[in-house]
Amino acid sequence: MNPSDEYKLTDLDYLVGDHHLQMIKAALPYLNVTEQRAVSLFVKFQELRRTFELFENEEVAAMGICSLEQQKKPASIRDLLKAIRPYGNPEEQDLIDMAQTFMDGQTPMDQLRRFLTPQQQSRFETMQMVISALQAMA
């Protein structure tokens, strides 16, 4: 894990964590390995305990655990991809973008065309017209 990688918190993180646990996590590099292991387990145990407590309250469990900003659950795969995209690294975000583009009806050829220079696009379109004409003649 690269320290410069930026991770974003999810709604669940906000529900099961607090600033004290974040302070403890920030202190981990200043502890020896044995202490890091014990403190890390303590922090994760606290988060797990709070997750269980979250479901003990039937009203919260019925609403859904991550409905801080949204009152309805994602309706489609597109909504799901949109929700997870900010948490991916650049390569994963590109893959999600490609999946969304494909789902929006663009063919792989349309996607490929986006990477071509204007001159290459012109040649590509000419080749497509020639191939269509040949297919029509056959």
SULQUI-V287862 format. One record per residue. N is the residue number from 1. RES is the residue in one letter. PHI is phi in whole degrees, 0 to 359 (* if undefined). OMEGA is omega in whole degrees, 0 to 359 (none if undefined). D_FIRST is the distance of its C-alpha to the first C-alpha in Angstrom with 2 decimals. Layout:
n={N	N}
res={RES	RES}
phi={PHI	PHI}
omega={OMEGA	OMEGA}
d_first={D_FIRST	D_FIRST}
//
This chain:
n={1	2	3	4	5	6	7	8	9	10	11	12	13	14	15	16	17	18	19	20	21	22	23	24	25	26	27	28	29	30	31	32	33	34	35	36	37	38	39	40	41	42	43	44	45	46	47	48	49	50	51	52	53	54	55	56	57	58	59	60	61	62	63	64	65	66	67	68	69	70	71	72	73	74	75	76	77	78	79	80	81	82	83	84	85	86	87	88	89	90	91	92	93	94	95	96	97	98	99	100	101	102	103	104	105	106	107	108	109	110	111	112	113	114	115	116	117	118	119	120	121	122	123	124	125	126	127	128	129	130	131	132	133	134	135	136	137	138}
res={M	N	P	S	D	E	Y	K	L	T	D	L	D	Y	L	V	G	D	H	H	L	Q	M	I	K	A	A	L	P	Y	L	N	V	T	E	Q	R	A	V	S	L	F	V	K	F	Q	E	L	R	R	T	F	E	L	F	E	N	E	E	V	A	A	M	G	I	C	S	L	E	Q	Q	K	K	P	A	S	I	R	D	L	L	K	A	I	R	P	Y	G	N	P	E	E	Q	D	L	I	D	M	A	Q	T	F	M	D	G	Q	T	P	M	D	Q	L	R	R	F	L	T	P	Q	Q	Q	S	R	F	E	T	M	Q	M	V	I	S	A	L	Q	A	M	A}
phi={*	273	300	278	294	257	253	257	273	265	302	298	301	292	285	256	245	207	293	294	295	296	296	296	298	293	276	306	298	268	254	283	301	298	293	301	298	295	292	298	297	299	298	295	296	298	295	295	301	292	294	298	298	299	272	291	279	298	295	293	296	290	288	108	286	242	252	294	258	246	266	241	282	305	271	208	298	301	296	297	299	296	289	271	306	298	267	274	283	305	294	293	296	298	297	296	300	296	296	295	297	298	291	281	103	282	279	304	294	297	293	298	300	297	272	271	288	305	295	295	297	298	298	299	296	297	297	297	296	296	296	297	296	296	294	292	285	284}
omega={180	181	181	177	182	178	179	178	176	177	179	178	179	181	185	180	172	185	178	178	177	178	179	179	180	180	184	182	182	179	175	188	180	179	178	181	182	182	178	178	178	181	181	177	179	179	178	178	180	176	177	180	180	181	178	177	187	181	179	181	180	180	186	188	186	183	179	183	184	177	179	180	178	186	186	175	178	179	179	180	178	181	184	185	182	183	180	173	184	179	179	177	177	179	178	178	179	179	179	179	179	180	178	173	178	178	175	178	177	179	179	182	180	183	182	173	178	179	179	178	179	178	180	180	177	179	179	179	179	180	178	179	179	179	180	180	185	none}
d_first={0.00	3.78	6.39	8.64	7.42	10.32	10.84	14.52	16.53	18.96	22.54	21.86	19.32	22.17	24.67	23.08	21.39	22.92	22.39	23.06	20.16	17.89	19.55	18.94	15.19	15.28	17.30	15.04	13.92	17.68	18.58	18.96	17.12	20.04	20.21	16.52	17.09	20.34	19.29	16.25	18.80	21.28	19.18	18.38	22.05	23.21	21.34	22.80	26.19	26.21	25.40	28.41	30.50	29.76	31.56	34.39	35.82	37.47	37.74	34.01	33.34	35.99	34.54	31.05	28.07	26.42	29.53	29.05	29.55	31.01	34.06	33.94	31.45	30.08	33.07	31.59	28.73	28.72	28.19	25.37	23.59	24.28	22.82	19.46	19.03	17.64	14.62	13.65	11.80	14.64	15.38	15.70	17.80	19.97	20.53	21.55	23.81	25.41	26.07	27.64	29.70	30.89	31.85	33.74	36.04	34.95	35.47	33.13	35.73	35.47	31.71	32.24	34.89	32.46	30.79	34.20	35.98	39.24	41.28	39.35	39.71	43.44	43.78	41.83	44.15	47.17	46.07	45.64	49.16	50.62	49.07	50.34	53.77	53.90	52.92	55.65	58.19	57.44}
//
